[in-house]
Each structure stands twice: as C-alpha cells, then as structure tokens.
Amino acid sequence: MSERIAIGRSQLPTQLALGLAALVVITPVAWVIAAGFRTQISLLIGEFWFTPVLTSFQDVLFSKTSVFLTNFGNSMIVGIASTLLTLTAAFLGAWSLHRMHWPSWVVHLCLGWAMLFHMVPPITLAGAWFTLFRTIGIDNTLFGITLAHATLNLPMALWLMGVFVQDVPRELEEAAFIDGATTPTLLLKIVMPIVAPGLAATAVLCFVFSWNEFAAALVLSTKPTATVPVAIAKFAQDFEIQYTQMAASAALSIIPAVILLIICQRYIVKGLTTGAVK
Amino acid sequence: MTSAAPALADAGMQEDRLWRWLTFAPAGILLLAFSVLPILNLIVVSFLHVSWSGGSASFSAAGIAHYRALGGDELFRAGVRNTLVFAVFAVAGQMVLGFALALLTSRVTRGRIIYRTIFILPILIPGIVIGAIWKLMFQPDFGLINQIFGLIGLGPFEWLKSASTALMSVIIVDIWHWTPFCFLLFLAGLESLPQDVYEAAEIDGASVWQELAYVTLPLMLPTILVTLVFRIVVAFKVFDEVYLLTSGGPGTSTEVVSFTIYQRFFTEDRVGYGSAMSVAVIFLVSLLLVLALSARKRLGPA
C-alpha cells in the first residue's frame, strides 16, 4: 500500500514536467495568434498588454488586394480531391497487391518503389512534374497540384491500407466468393465496411499532408492557383513584411488542423502510429 | 476454395485476373506516370545542356559534365554537410525528448488525453506556417525569444541572421515540430507493452532506472528503430522551414540539399545541372534505403 501512495505523490513532478512541455508547445502558437490581433505598432514595441483589433484579419480576408480566401479555397479543393484520389488508388491497390495473388516480385517491386519514392525529397521531382504537366497542358492548374499531392501521399496510403486490408479475415473473402459475390461486391459490401476506420485514418492524414505540402505547390502554381502555404511564404518574403497580417494568415491556416485534431484525434493517432507499431 | 469445381475455378481465375489488373491500375498508373516517368526524365535531362530562348527549350548533349561539376559546387557540398548535421542533431533531440515525454505521459493517470492533444498539434501545422511562427518568435526586436532573454538581461540575439546560430535555430524549430511525432509513436509503443513484465520487475525490487534500462528500452527497441528511420527520412527532406526562416543563409550556414536543388533548378533555371543534382540525391537516398533494409535483415524481423 505504501508504494501506491508513493507513486501517487511522485506524480506531481511528472505533471509539472509535462505541463512545462505543453507550455513550450502551446506558447509559440498562442503568441502568433495573439500577434494577429495586434496592431503593427503594438507588436513592434513589444507591449505585453494590448487591445485586440481585427484589422489584420479583415485585411487578410476581405481587402481588395488579398487573395487569401482564394488560396483557402484552392487548398480545400486540392486537399479533398487528392485525398479521394489517393484513397481510391490505395484501397484498391493495397487489396490487389496483398490479396489478389500477384507474383511476389511484383508486390515487392511496387512496395519497394513506393518506399523509395516516399524517401525522395519532393523538390527533386517538382521540376520534372512541371515539364510533364506543361507538355500535357495542366501546368499551373489545381488539377496538376492535385495529381502531385495524390502521388506524394500514395506510398504512405498504400502502406497504411496494406496493414488494414491484411487484417480482413480470409474466410470472409472465401465465403463471399462461394456465395457468388464478384470482386466489386466483395470490396464495396464486405471489405470496405471492415476497413472503414482505416480508410478514415488514412483520409485524415492525406488531407492534412496535402493541406501542409509546400514544395510541389510552390513550383506547380501561379498566383490564382496558389495554395495556403504558398501564399504565406509570399507574405514572409515581401520586401517589407507585414508581420501582423502574416500572423493572422498563419492563425487562419491552422483552423482545419485544429478542427481535425478535436473531432478526429482517434483517427490521426491510429494513422500515425499504425505503420510503426505493426 | 480447393473443393470448388475445376470449371468454376477456371472461370473464377479469368475474372480474378481481370480484377487483379483493374484494382491495381489506379495506383499503378499514378506511380508510373508521376514517379517513374519524372525520374526517367530527370536522368535523361541530367546528361543534357538545356537553354531557353523565347519560351522553347533547346537541348545539347552534356555527357557527365553536370555530375563532374557537383563535386566542386560549394553550395551543394554545404547543402550535404548541413543536411547531415541537421538530421543528426534534430533527430537525436526529437528521439530523446519524445521518449522522455512519452514515458512521463504513460505514468500519469490524469490529463493524459489533454497532454496528447496538445503534443500532437505541431505535427498537423503546415511546415511553412511553423516557419512563419518561428520567424516571428526569433525576430530580433520584438520576438518572444529575445523578450524572454531580455528579462534576464541578455541579448538581443540575431538568431537567424548570424552564421553561428542560424543552423542551431532551424534545428530547434525542427525539434519543436517533430518531437510530438516521436512522442506519439513511443506512447503507442509503451501502451502496448506487456504489463506482467513490469509486475515481475517490481516484485524483484528493480529501481526505476533498472526498469528503464533492462525492461522498457529492450522491449521498445523495435519501435525506437522504426521511429528513427521514419524521422531520418523526413529530416533529409527538410525544405519548408529553411525556405521561410533563412533561405539557406546567412552565407551557406543553413543551406540544405532540397534548398540547393530549388536554387539551382528553379531560381537559376539550370535545368540540366539541377536534374543531375536531383538524380544524385535520389541515388544517395536509395543507397540509404538499401543499407537500412539490409541492416534490418541482419537484425532479424523487428
């Protein structure tokens, strides 16, 4: 009994250490969000207490020269479209590779190539994508960026879906075939419901990574097709940086991440940890 | 399945083969068109001189000239050197801190979910936004970091603009960004460890440190190795934060490989040379992959 009490008491230093770590994580984000509510002067003189103003947010969102809402829309379109594309390709591809009796060298070649492709810095391919997209006439379009993001996220999605489809019991598949089910019925009616949590986890990660991706979007976009990260980078590189507007747009850009963190944390954790623990 | 009538199995096989191709096609086409083809394109272009005139490119053979030039390119050498330093220190910091946080979190009974929620946040923030956040934090005049140092009478420091602190500052930002990822994987690993081993250790009177050294670490070794490989891979790809925080400077003090390629390929428009650099990096990365895989084979299945 005395040991239990000792453990209970020793939680205080642990809690303090974790609280400190949480503070280190939260402070930069909170400070920048706060900076978005400051006036440029208040930020520059570094006063601690300030009267919050909405000027920077209004400028970023509604000023005539600002295209941030367009950037936001672009990121949404690319994020959703590339996620759907990656998810479809990864779900079918993973099932095909793991369950449809390909010769083992095909499976190893594909997964090995995907792994290598995942390790390569995206910027090395951006130039070749640009050339390729220009040839087929989709350079500087959202469609081009969507294809690039779908391809960039495919290795991770293939890997995750591979883990999830391998959990589907083979007996179920055999029973379905004996009952006369065709492959599409099997995939849609039986496999998909079983791997639904895995699909959700993969989808959340694909969307977040597409939303965050910068290098390919930078090379493959022009002003009307720029995504949020590209727009924020432009902010920071202006000759005279408008710090409060940069802070405001940074604050706006993490809204989707915060929403996903609150409502789908389970799937985010599942997605991020599946590859490593299994 | 084996008991099915042969005719039926044959028809099934035919259909199977069709669906095998159809289900493979979307992923196969994406990978072929946008990963295999671009890399082949890079390899071809890396042997060419490309010059632009009036919107159209003209090509002439360059042989291995571009590859020869790589070795003497100060920027590329600085890029490789800094990327290695960056990867080693950033990943080491993230692994140690992430493990410590995961250990602490796994011990608390209250607030575990809240801590996890807070710690996950940086993973989900765009790298470029993290760059923007820390550019403000490191800002010499009003940045929070210098304000804090000012309170104890130090500074102001030019974190990102001084060659001696710029790389360190970028490493600190990366540690802030990715420690949560290590934390999450380690926490998942710790939570899945068998509890009876710990009970046995407790009965044998093992101290906290003995428990850590002889029970936790050995059991966690596979997770630690996988996390290490994951992290090193991503650390080698670093681009966003450097682009925003320092653009490789001052001088070449934060030049990293991805950024060098960006400069040579896009800023300077040296397509042939940039392609050769890309191919060289891809080659180095695949060498790394082969090494990692053969190491894993030698260590046995993790």
Interface residues (C-beta under 8 A of the other chain):
Chain A: Q11 T14 Q15 A17 L18 A21 A22 V24 V25 I26 T27 P28 V29 W31 V32 A35 L43 L44 I45 G46 L85 T88 A89 A90 L92 G93 A94 W95 S96 L97 M100 H101 W102 C110 W113 A114 M115 L116 F117 H118 M119 V120 P121 P122 I123 T124 L125 A126 G127 A128 W129 T131 L132 L147 A148 A150 T151 L154 L158 E174 F177 I178 T182 T183 P184 L187 V208 W211 N212 F214 A215 V219 V228 P229 V230 I232 A233 F235 A236 Y243 M246 A247 A250 S253 I254 A257 V258 L260 L261 I262 Q265 I268 V269 L272 T273 G275 A276 V277
Chain B: M1 A4 G12 E15 D16 W19 R20 L22 T23 F24 A25 P26 A27 G28 L30 L31 F34 S35 V36 L37 P38 I39 N41 L42 V45 L101 L104 T105 R107 V108 T109 R110 G111 I114 Y115 R116 T117 I118 F119 I120 L121 P122 I123 L124 I125 P126 G127 I128 V129 G131 A132 I133 W134 K135 L136 M137 Q139 D141 F142 L144 Q147 W176 P180 F181 L184 L185 A188 G189 S192 T223 V226 T227 F230 V233 F236 K237 F239 D240 Y243 L244 V257 S258 I261 Y262 F265 F266 V271 G274 S275 S278 V281 I282 V285 S286 L288 L289
